Structures are given as structure tokens and as C-alpha cells.
Amino acid sequence: MASTSFLAIGWPALIAVLSLGYLLGSIPFGLLLTRMAGHGDLRLIGSGNIGATNVLRTGNKKLAAATLLLDALKATAAAVTAQAIFGGNAGLLAGFAAFIGHLFPIWLGFKGGKGVATYIGTLLGVAPLMVPVFAVVWLTLAFVTRYSSLSALVATLVIPVVLWILGIRDAALVTAVMTAVTYWRHKANIERLIAGTESKIGKKG
């Protein structure tokens, strides 16, 4: 992806790109899928989060997988569509807006997910070679530590560093902001990790 000014596409296009990304990102697939499956309001289950991890607490693994996939692909769709129409950094901006839309959906009082799936989906749309990097870091740490949250947090930290080293500076800066927001959204997980009370992968109860 070429490095250009974020404003090079012009203000009307910029507004359109951000709106497209935000609206796609704010679709609460976890909430919609669990309601259609008869599980009621996902926000009343477990952590109250609308992401795949909380969907898994319903006991439906297929539903959780579908939520993870759709939460990622909505960011990818936003990025690819905006890039095809406007070029420049439109895809990157749309993916970022989708990420923000997932975290702060207007339909749910701005209370959304934690953003890891849409982070990955944005990468898939604008820097697909970073997806395997993310996956390798996540899988390695998950295997060693059994902490899903820690694995995701480290993976999001690695991505902007790798992008910067590769000279893809605009994507590095945007993903760095996304990483910072992801850490903020995971502050409860970080506190539990420090206290040693965070749940491990495969551990019940």
C-alpha cells in the first residue's frame, strides 16, 4: 500500500470512507446471531461483551466462530470497498473506522466489543501479509502461556512495529493507535493478568 496523506482523497471522500467503515463496523453480529439462535440478549451473558469470546459462553462454538469471522470480515469489507472506490489510504481509514464502530456502536449506546477480530479484519483488507504474522505470534504465545488475551495483546503490539520496519509508515501509525485502544479496552484483562486471575484457554470455571 502506497504511503500518502490521509487527506489526499479529499474531505467529501474522507467523510464517506469513515461513515462506511463505522456503519459496517458497528453491526453487532454477536448480538444478532445469539438472538436468532434463541440465546437472548448476549449483553446479559458472561462479561456482557458482544464479541466471539462471550458468544462462546453460550456453549455454541459454531456461533462463536461465525461471530469471529463476521466481525473480522466487516472490517475487511469496509477496507476493500473504500480502497477500490477512493484509492490512496481510503482502505486503511475505512478499516480503522470499522474498528472504532465495533468498539463503540451507536446502536448499542456506544458499548461494543474489544476489537481484536476487527483489528485482524483491517489487516486482511490493507496489509494481508500481516495476518500470518499476527497468527504466528498469537498461536505461539497461546501455546506457551494459555492466555488468549495476552497472546492477542502482544500480537497487536508486534504488528505496528513490523509495519514500521517494513517502511509502511501510515499503516504502522494507524495500527499503533488501534493497538493503544485495544489495550485500553482490555484493561480488565490486563489487571487480571497482573493479579494472576485471568482465565486460561481450555480452563473451565
C-alpha positions as a printed NumPy array, in Angstrom:
array([[  0.   ,   0.   ,   0.   ],
       [  1.443,   3.311,  -1.034],
       [  2.098,   5.883,   1.662],
       [  0.069,   9.005,   1.003],
       [ -1.506,  11.754,   3.044],
       [ -4.654,  10.72 ,   4.87 ],
       [ -6.36 ,  13.8  ,   3.46 ],
       [ -5.289,  13.232,  -0.135],
       [ -8.646,  11.696,  -1.061],
       [-10.464,  14.943,  -0.19 ],
       [-12.927,  15.818,   2.555],
       [-16.149,  14.514,   0.913],
       [-14.496,  11.162,   0.195],
       [-12.955,  11.106,   3.675],
       [-16.363,  11.568,   5.301],
       [-17.836,   8.863,   3.065],
       [-14.999,   6.455,   3.875],
       [-15.226,   6.983,   7.629],
       [-19.011,   6.69 ,   7.563],
       [-18.895,   3.482,   5.543],
       [-16.321,   1.955,   7.858],
       [-18.083,   2.982,  11.042],
       [-21.512,   1.755,   9.934],
       [-20.19 ,  -1.625,   8.802],
       [-18.079,  -1.975,  11.92 ],
       [-20.977,  -1.171,  14.213],
       [-23.052,  -4.165,  13.051],
       [-23.242,  -6.275,  16.267],
       [-23.025,  -9.734,  14.731],
       [-22.538, -11.46 ,  18.087],
       [-25.717,  -9.944,  19.459],
       [-27.71 , -10.629,  16.299],
       [-26.559, -14.227,  15.91 ],
       [-27.192, -15.187,  19.527],
       [-30.666, -13.673,  19.424],
       [-31.5  , -15.559,  16.235],
       [-30.222, -18.75 ,  17.857],
       [-32.535, -18.231,  20.82 ],
       [-29.918, -17.301,  23.425],
       [-31.498, -13.946,  24.249],
       [-29.515, -10.772,  24.849],
       [-25.775, -11.517,  24.743],
       [-25.131,  -8.476,  26.893],
       [-26.769, -10.307,  29.816],
       [-24.434, -13.288,  29.494],
       [-20.929, -13.631,  30.959],
       [-18.908, -10.45 ,  30.53 ],
       [-21.707,  -8.703,  28.628],
       [-19.357,  -8.213,  25.679],
       [-20.712,  -8.632,  22.136],
       [-17.629, -10.395,  20.765],
       [-16.881, -14.018,  19.935],
       [-15.356, -14.839,  23.334],
       [-18.591, -14.014,  25.107],
       [-20.641, -15.782,  22.435],
       [-18.618, -18.886,  23.294],
       [-20.026, -18.679,  26.805],
       [-23.411, -19.642,  25.376],
       [-21.862, -23.044,  24.688],
       [-22.25 , -22.725,  20.929],
       [-18.789, -22.979,  19.349],
       [-20.105, -22.654,  15.802],
       [-21.898, -19.444,  16.712],
       [-18.729, -18.073,  18.312],
       [-16.701, -18.953,  15.211],
       [-19.273, -17.285,  12.974],
       [-19.166, -14.159,  15.138],
       [-15.366, -14.052,  14.984],
       [-15.403, -14.439,  11.209],
       [-18.11 , -11.849,  10.577],
       [-16.577,  -9.317,  12.991],
       [-13.314,  -9.634,  11.072],
       [-14.843,  -9.574,   7.604],
       [-16.927,  -6.449,   8.228],
       [-13.662,  -4.526,   8.641],
       [-12.176,  -6.252,   5.616],
       [-15.245,  -5.392,   3.534],
       [-15.048,  -1.749,   4.599],
       [-11.342,  -1.539,   3.766],
       [-11.552,  -3.302,   0.398],
       [-14.63 ,  -1.369,  -0.723],
       [-13.21 ,   2.029,   0.24 ],
       [ -9.854,   1.217,  -1.346],
       [-11.496,   0.146,  -4.611],
       [-13.587,   3.313,  -4.822],
       [-11.273,   6.016,  -3.498],
       [ -7.735,   4.604,  -3.561],
       [ -4.899,   6.107,  -1.522],
       [ -5.267,   5.399,   2.178],
       [ -9.044,   5.031,   1.972],
       [ -8.908,   1.331,   2.821],
       [ -6.783,   1.933,   5.891],
       [ -9.086,   4.695,   7.111],
       [-12.224,   2.627,   6.499],
       [-10.737,  -0.323,   8.372],
       [ -9.866,   1.94 ,  11.276],
       [-13.392,   3.369,  11.272],
       [-14.83 ,  -0.176,  11.269],
       [-12.628,  -0.979,  14.262],
       [-13.986,   2.074,  16.093],
       [-17.54 ,   1.198,  15.044],
       [-17.184,  -2.273,  16.565],
       [-15.916,  -0.839,  19.844],
       [-18.444,   1.981,  20.019],
       [-21.595,   1.047,  18.035],
       [-24.189,   3.798,  18.049],
       [-26.99 ,   1.202,  18.085],
       [-25.845,  -0.165,  21.475],
       [-25.164,   3.068,  23.313],
       [-21.52 ,   3.009,  22.164],
       [-20.859,  -0.17 ,  24.186],
       [-19.312,  -2.749,  21.886],
       [-16.569,  -5.358,  21.671],
       [-12.847,  -5.304,  22.354],
       [-11.702,  -5.075,  18.744],
       [ -9.292,  -7.962,  18.127],
       [-11.368,  -9.528,  15.342],
       [-11.872,  -6.212,  13.546],
       [ -8.166,  -5.457,  14.018],
       [ -7.362,  -8.666,  12.144],
       [-10.019,  -7.894,   9.542],
       [ -8.479,  -4.491,   8.908],
       [ -5.084,  -6.119,   8.407],
       [ -6.622,  -8.575,   5.969],
       [ -8.   ,  -5.684,   3.933],
       [ -4.954,  -3.389,   3.854],
       [ -1.889,  -5.463,   4.788],
       [ -2.789,  -9.151,   4.361],
       [  0.779, -10.351,   4.888],
       [  0.491,  -9.125,   8.472],
       [ -2.299, -11.605,   9.217],
       [  0.079, -14.608,   9.297],
       [  2.44 , -12.57 ,  11.492],
       [ -0.413, -11.885,  13.89 ],
       [ -1.457, -15.545,  13.806],
       [  2.044, -16.873,  14.48 ],
       [  2.56 , -14.545,  17.46 ],
       [ -0.879, -15.318,  18.865],
       [ -0.622, -19.094,  18.423],
       [  2.904, -19.27 ,  19.831],
       [  2.061, -17.305,  22.96 ],
       [ -1.277, -19.061,  23.373],
       [  0.506, -22.423,  23.271],
       [  3.148, -21.323,  25.773],
       [  1.046, -19.243,  28.205],
       [ -2.526, -20.47 ,  27.598],
       [ -3.687, -16.86 ,  27.891],
       [ -5.786, -15.754,  24.906],
       [ -5.895, -12.106,  25.981],
       [ -2.126, -11.86 ,  26.492],
       [ -1.497, -13.51 ,  23.126],
       [ -3.754, -11.035,  21.338],
       [ -2.276,  -8.041,  23.154],
       [  1.285,  -8.987,  22.25 ],
       [  0.279,  -9.687,  18.641],
       [ -1.294,  -6.234,  18.3  ],
       [  1.901,  -4.741,  19.701],
       [  4.093,  -6.567,  17.196],
       [  2.115,  -5.534,  14.092],
       [  2.82 ,  -1.756,  14.044],
       [  6.491,  -2.432,  14.8  ],
       [  6.794,  -4.816,  11.844],
       [  4.927,  -2.407,   9.569],
       [  7.255,   0.425,  10.604],
       [ 10.348,  -1.689,   9.953],
       [  8.959,  -2.567,   6.507],
       [  8.516,   1.126,   5.77 ],
       [  4.712,   1.048,   5.632],
       [  4.53 ,   4.062,   7.908],
       [  0.882,   5.126,   7.527],
       [ -0.371,   1.641,   8.362],
       [  2.126,   1.446,  11.223],
       [  0.807,   4.669,  12.745],
       [ -2.854,   3.721,  12.388],
       [ -2.355,   0.224,  13.78 ],
       [ -0.348,   1.719,  16.653],
       [ -3.404,   3.787,  17.562],
       [ -5.584,   0.675,  17.217],
       [ -3.181,  -1.206,  19.49 ],
       [ -3.382,   1.524,  22.128],
       [ -7.179,   1.448,  22.022],
       [ -7.148,  -2.359,  22.176],
       [ -5.024,  -2.223,  25.321],
       [ -7.431,   0.26 ,  26.867],
       [-10.39 ,  -1.999,  26.049],
       [ -8.536,  -4.922,  27.64 ],
       [ -7.645,  -3.072,  30.841],
       [ -9.678,  -5.513,  32.97 ],
       [ -7.874,  -8.44 ,  31.336],
       [ -4.52 ,  -6.769,  31.949],
       [ -5.387,  -6.285,  35.62 ],
       [ -6.312,  -9.964,  35.907],
       [ -3.118, -10.998,  34.122],
       [ -1.066,  -8.992,  36.617],
       [ -3.044, -10.483,  39.51 ],
       [ -2.74 , -13.994,  38.073],
       [ -6.516, -14.46 ,  37.919],
       [ -7.043, -14.308,  34.152],
       [ -8.758, -17.389,  32.714],
       [ -6.596, -19.714,  30.649],
       [ -7.53 , -21.365,  27.377],
       [ -9.308, -24.652,  27.999],
       [ -9.828, -23.992,  31.698],
       [-13.388, -24.331,  32.94 ],
       [-14.884, -22.328,  35.747]])
